[in-house]
């Protein structure tokens, strides 16, 4: 991953695209539920104590709202940039991504191709979105 997560997050949050409030609220519900689940699991395994998870979540409200906004907005930004930039993905890029996945998973390219298709076309969206993120972070 060559783009910067921080730069990408800032880019998405600053991008001018309308996000439905209900989408943000749905994401906020999911983010809060995930955080609460993690707190309870941490407490059950003895890692950390979270006697008042709701109070902790309330203390993190601004960060959670920002996370929810990012999660709701990112797909819209990617869709808009995909339309505007007309980014193409070459067979060589798909092959390189397939080989990278095989190396990361300690697998073979043939096994990756069985999952993502003989010509790796099911990787095209991921490669395109990575190229868009790289472009956005270089701006």
N, C-alpha and C positions, 0 to 999 in steps of 0.2 A: 504494500500500500504506500504509494508515494505522496498522496495528498495528506495534509495536516488535518487531523480531526478537529482541532480547535478552530482553524481557519475555515473549514467547511461549515462548522456549526455557526460561526459568526456570519458567514456568507448567507446561509439559509435564513437565519433569524432576521437579517437586514434586507432580504430579497423582497421586492414589491409584488406580492401575490396575496390574494384574498383567501383566508382560511375560515371556514365556517366555525362559529363558536361551539356548536355542538360536537364537532370533530375534536376540538381541543379538550372539551369536557370529557369525552369518551376516553381520550388518551390519558388525561389526568386520572381518571378512575383506574385505568390499567396500570399506570405508573405507581399510584398509591398502593394498589393491591399487591403489585410485585414487591415494592419496598417493605410493606407490612409482612408479606410472606417471608422475605429474607430475614427480617428481624426476628420473627418467631422461630424460624429454622435455626438461626444463629444461637438463640437462647436455648433451644432444645438440645443442640449439640454441645453446649457449654462454651461456645466461642465468645459470645458477648451477651450481656444482660440488657434486655429492653423491657423493663417493667411497664412502661407507658408508651407503647408504639404510636398511638394516636397523637399524643403530645409531641413526640419526636417528629412525626410527619408534619404537624402543624408548624413546628419550628423551621422546617425545610420547605415551607409552602412556596416561596418565590422560586427556588431552584426546581421544584417539582412542576410548577406551572411552566417554567421555561423549557424543561425537558418535554413536557406534553406538547407545547407549541412546536418545538422542533420536530417531534415525531409526527405530528399532524401536517406540518408544512413541508417537510423534506420531500415526500413523494410528489407534491404539487410543483415544487421547484425543479425537481428532476424532469418531470413531464414537460414543463415549460421550456427548460433549457434543451431538452431533446428535440423539441419542435423547432426552436430558434437556431440551434447550432448545426443540426443535420450531421451528427457525428457518425462516421462509418466505422465498421469493425471488419478487419481483414481476416482471411483464413489463417494467416500467419500469427495474428494476435490471439485468435482462438486456440491455436495449437500451443502457443507459448503459455497461455493461461491453463490449458489442460495439463501441460507438463509441470507447471508450478504446483497445481493441485496434487498431482501424482506424487511429487517430491514431498510436499507438506504432509500428505497422508501416508507416506511410506508405501505407496501403491504403484501400479503401472498405468501407463497411458491407456492401454486397452481397457482396464477396469474403469477408468474415468470416462472413456468413450461409451461404455455400456450404460453409464448413468446419464451422461449429458448428450448422448447421441453420437452416431458414428462420425459426423462432421463437427461435433461440439457446438451445434447451433443453440443449444439450451444455455450456453454460457454467454451468448451475445449480449443480452441485456446487462449482465454484470460487468462485462468489459466496457460496454458503452457508458454505463453509469460511472465507472471508475475514471474513464477518460474525461467525462464531464466534470467530475469532482476535481481532477487534476487541473483542468482548464480554469475552473472557478477559483481555485486556491492560488493560481498563478496571477490572478487579476489584481 
